[in-house]
Amino acid sequence: MSSFAQSLLAYGGINVLLALGLYVTMATGQLSMGSAGFMAVGAYTAGYLFVKAQASLFVSTLAGGVAAAVLGALVGLPVLRLRGLYLVVATLGFGQVVRTFFLSFKPTGGANGLSGMLGVDLWQIWLTVLVVLALLLWLDRTRLWLGVRTVHDDEFAAELVGYPTTLIKLGMFVLGAFITGIAGGLYAQYNLYIEPQNFSFMESVTIVLFVILGGPRTLLGPVFGALFITVLPELMRGLASWRLAVYGLLLTAVVLFRREGVITPGLLAYLSALLTGKRRVSQRVPMGGQPT
Amino acid sequence: MLQQLVNGVMLGSVYALVAMSFTLVLGVLGVLNIAITEMFTLGAYLTLWAVAAGIPVAGAAVLGVAGAGVVSVVVERIACRPLKDAPLVMPLLATVGLGIFLQNVVVNLKGSDPVPFPHIPPFEIALPQLLVTGPQLLSLSITAAMLILLILFVFRSRFGRAVRAVAENPQWASLLGVNANRTVSVSFLISGIFAGTAGVLVGLQYGAINPYVGMDIALKGVAVMVVGGVGNLWGAILAGLVFGLAEVSATAQLGASYRDMVAYGLLFLILIIRPQGLLGSAIREGRRA
């Protein structure tokens, strides 16, 4: 495999993890515009431990996830009381605080960035993706996930039937931060060099685009969205410098014309009915709501 | 010390302009219009374009700002009106998309490096301990005039009453004979003009502009708006000044790299202890919820 294809696959895997992290958070209906913040914490923790404390690849990356999760719990506790726009603004602000913190934090290199990582193999990235996917597939079948979906659809009703809504929202926020932190750790290891600018507001928006484009209601959606956006620049090489402009239009177009994303539960049901040849196509699966 | 106070007020007035721009749209339509970041950039760049076409600076600035206002109206038509009944993050994301698009159009046409801004005739007040430059003075007076005009407009004029009616309840406003769509369009126009003016003033003060300043300053405008209390015009002014002064003193005391941290730290603190903002009343649960 050419080194170009390898790097595409590696970033694809990392992006899938980032998308899954946000997917988990959004599953309870909480939109976060601060994913890059958790990614940065994971990346810097992993990079620092690996370079300065000689921790192993596994330990340092895992520590990145744990650090992001701990921060997620600390931030989530107050922030998840906020709803709608306030939550969006709070998470946006959180992302900016983290970025500017690393900009002035000298032990991790400040604005000069951090280097000295030695790389990570492709199979290690994709093994992580598979483990996380397996975990989420399992979670999907638990009673807990039923609670998650109930909170998403109607938080008030979920509370009435006795779900611990705050705990569910916080738990998913922390799990999302953990996955995002792991992704950040892998990013630091693979990229060999990180700087605060890697974790800007634009990065958070791109992660949102992964999930919104792919579809926030199925596990397959964010995976598809992340891979598609990773490959997209290669599909339109001629437009090199217009790449970000196209991302922007794409985001607007998805929101305007296919609000549930490309892959919806309805689409999956339709496809599986087609494939198994069962004529249940007309029996439509409810689309579910949108993230709020 | 006095110099810092002056610089803080200057910066704060720009934040107040941008925060007004956000709060106007948010109040009327319930949409956080992230594309406002690029109305800021467009105001500055369209002015430069008009200057290059041979128009004198003052006229060019008016054209640039008007252009930003018009684009803002277009943004509403594309990204907000079709999504009237969607959950509130949908129009937000649509405006994020348009903002990224506009920013990169500017980057591709004009490059990502800073471009010089025309100097307006040099003029300054230099006291022993204090230096106020012409652009600063101009900027402060324009900002003050615009803020006063907006507040008069919103609270004293017939159209301002329509704006407040639509903000309160668009259906009822329509029933009572207010043209809600036109009111929203005009609000976006004014909002774009405010953000565009902030862009031009920042260009004049610093003598240069780049395509990314808009995102930096305007996202802080969102923070200012929240700290002041969403939909509260006086709050936007107060919080703008607080941010300006806090940032200038953070730069002086701790170093330039702490300035954004102080600003967003302030946002965070307010969200946690007083989510309705400094001057906000109880939080109105988003009517689009």
Interface residues (C-beta under 8 A of the other chain):
Chain A: L31 P78 V79 R81 L82 R83 G84 L85 Y86 V88 V89 A90 L92 G93 F94 Q96 V97 T100 F101 L103 S104 G110 A111 F201 M202 V205 V208 I212 S241 W242 L244 A245 Y247 G248 L249 L250 L251 T252 A253 V255 L256 R259 G289 Q290 P291 T292
Chain B: L26 L32 I78 A79 P82 L83 A86 P87 L88 V89 M90 P91 L92 L93 A94 V96 G97 L98 G99 I100 F101 L102 Q103 N104 V105 V107 N108 M215 L219 V222 A223 V226 V230 G255 S257 Y258 D260 M261 Y264 G265 L267 F268 L271 I272 P275 I283 E285 G286 A289
